[in-house]
C-alpha cells in the first residue's frame, strides 16, 4: 500500500454543506463571544448528549483547566497515569499536585479499589479518565467520593456520544469534559466542552472562559479566554448531522477487527463494556511478546514499515514524563497495571472512511509475522 494509513483521519462534511453557515458568519459579522452558532450548538449538544448544561470551549485542555477552577479544586487530586498528558497538565496549570493511582486491568481505567489508600487530608477531588471511551466504574467512584467529600471531574475526552447505564456518560460525577479535536469521533477542528448539572455552575464556567467577566464591570476571577468561535460552532452543527452514520461505519471496522484478530495468539483487545453504547473511538490491541513472537515495538515498527501508522496510546505513562517522574506516586511499583498496558498497547487505525482494502491490509500484516 503506497498511501499511509494513520491511526485516525478526521471526518468532515461536504464543503457545500458548510458554505451556507460560513456565508451567515460573513453576513452578520459575529465571529465569537457567544454568537448565534455557539448558542445553537450548546442547545443541540445538550439535547443530543442527554445532559442538562454544556459550555463550549476552544479545546478540551482548557475545558479541563477551567473545570478544576470552577469547582475550586486545590491541594491534591487523584488521577490516572494512563491517559494523554493533558489530563495531568490541567492539574499542573492549577498548581495542584497529581497523585497517580493504578488502573484496573480490564479496561485500563482508574482502579477504585486503590483510590482510598491514596487519599490524604489535602485530597479534594478525583480526576478519572474514561479511557478509549470505555466507562470507569462510575458508581463505585461516586461512593468513595461521597464518603470522603471529594469532587469527581471526569476527563471524558474520548467519550462523545457514549451512553452508560441508560444515560449519557457525562451525567456522572460533578463535571465532565469533552474534546472535539480533529482526532475525535466528533470534531470542530479544535474544540471541547464542559458538562455540568446546574445553571449556576454553567454561568460561572461561562464567566471563566471569558476572562472572568460577570457583566460589563465585574470580574469574578482571573479567567482565561477559552471560548469556541463561530466557525468551530458552525462546523459542529453540521458534523452533528453525520454523527450516527459515522459511528455505524466505525462499528463495522471495530467488529471486523474483533472477528479477524480473535484467533491470533498473543494479540488481545478490550471487551465491549456492559450496559454501554460505545462510540468506537479507538481500537487498542495489546501484544504479548512471548505468545505473539514479536515485541510490541517490533510490531509497531513493522506496521510503520508497511505504511500503517498505529499509535502507542498511552505510552509512555504520564508519570514517566520529567515534570511528574519525581512524585512518590509516579514510582513504577505503584503503577504495575498501567505499566503493563503502556508496554503492550498499539491503537490500530479506525475512522469512518477507512476503506475495506486498507482494513484487510492491516489485518493481514498482523496475521503474518
Ligand atoms: N484528555 C484526553 C484523555 C485526551 O486524549 C486529550 C486529547 C485531551 C484531554 C485534550 O483534549 P484537546 O485539548 O486536544 O481537545 C492527539 C490529539 O492532539 C489529542 O487531542 C488527543 N487527546 C490525543 C490522544 O491524540 P497526537 O499528538 O497523537 O496527534 P497527531 O497530530 O499525531 O494526530 C494523530 C494522527 O491523526 C496523525 O498521525 C494523522 C491524523 N490527523 C491528525 C490531525 C491533527 C489527521 O489526519 N488530521 C489532523 O488534523 O495527539
Boltz pocket constraint, residues with backbone or C-beta under 6 A from the ligand:
constraints:
  - pocket:
      binder: B
      contacts: [[A, 6], [A, 7], [A, 8], [A, 9], [A, 10], [A, 59], [A, 60], [A, 61], [A, 62], [A, 83], [A, 84], [A, 86], [A, 87], [A, 129], [A, 155], [A, 157], [A, 158], [A, 178], [A, 179], [A, 180], [A, 181], [A, 182], [A, 183], [A, 191], [A, 192], [A, 309], [A, 311], [A, 313]]
      max_distance: 6.0
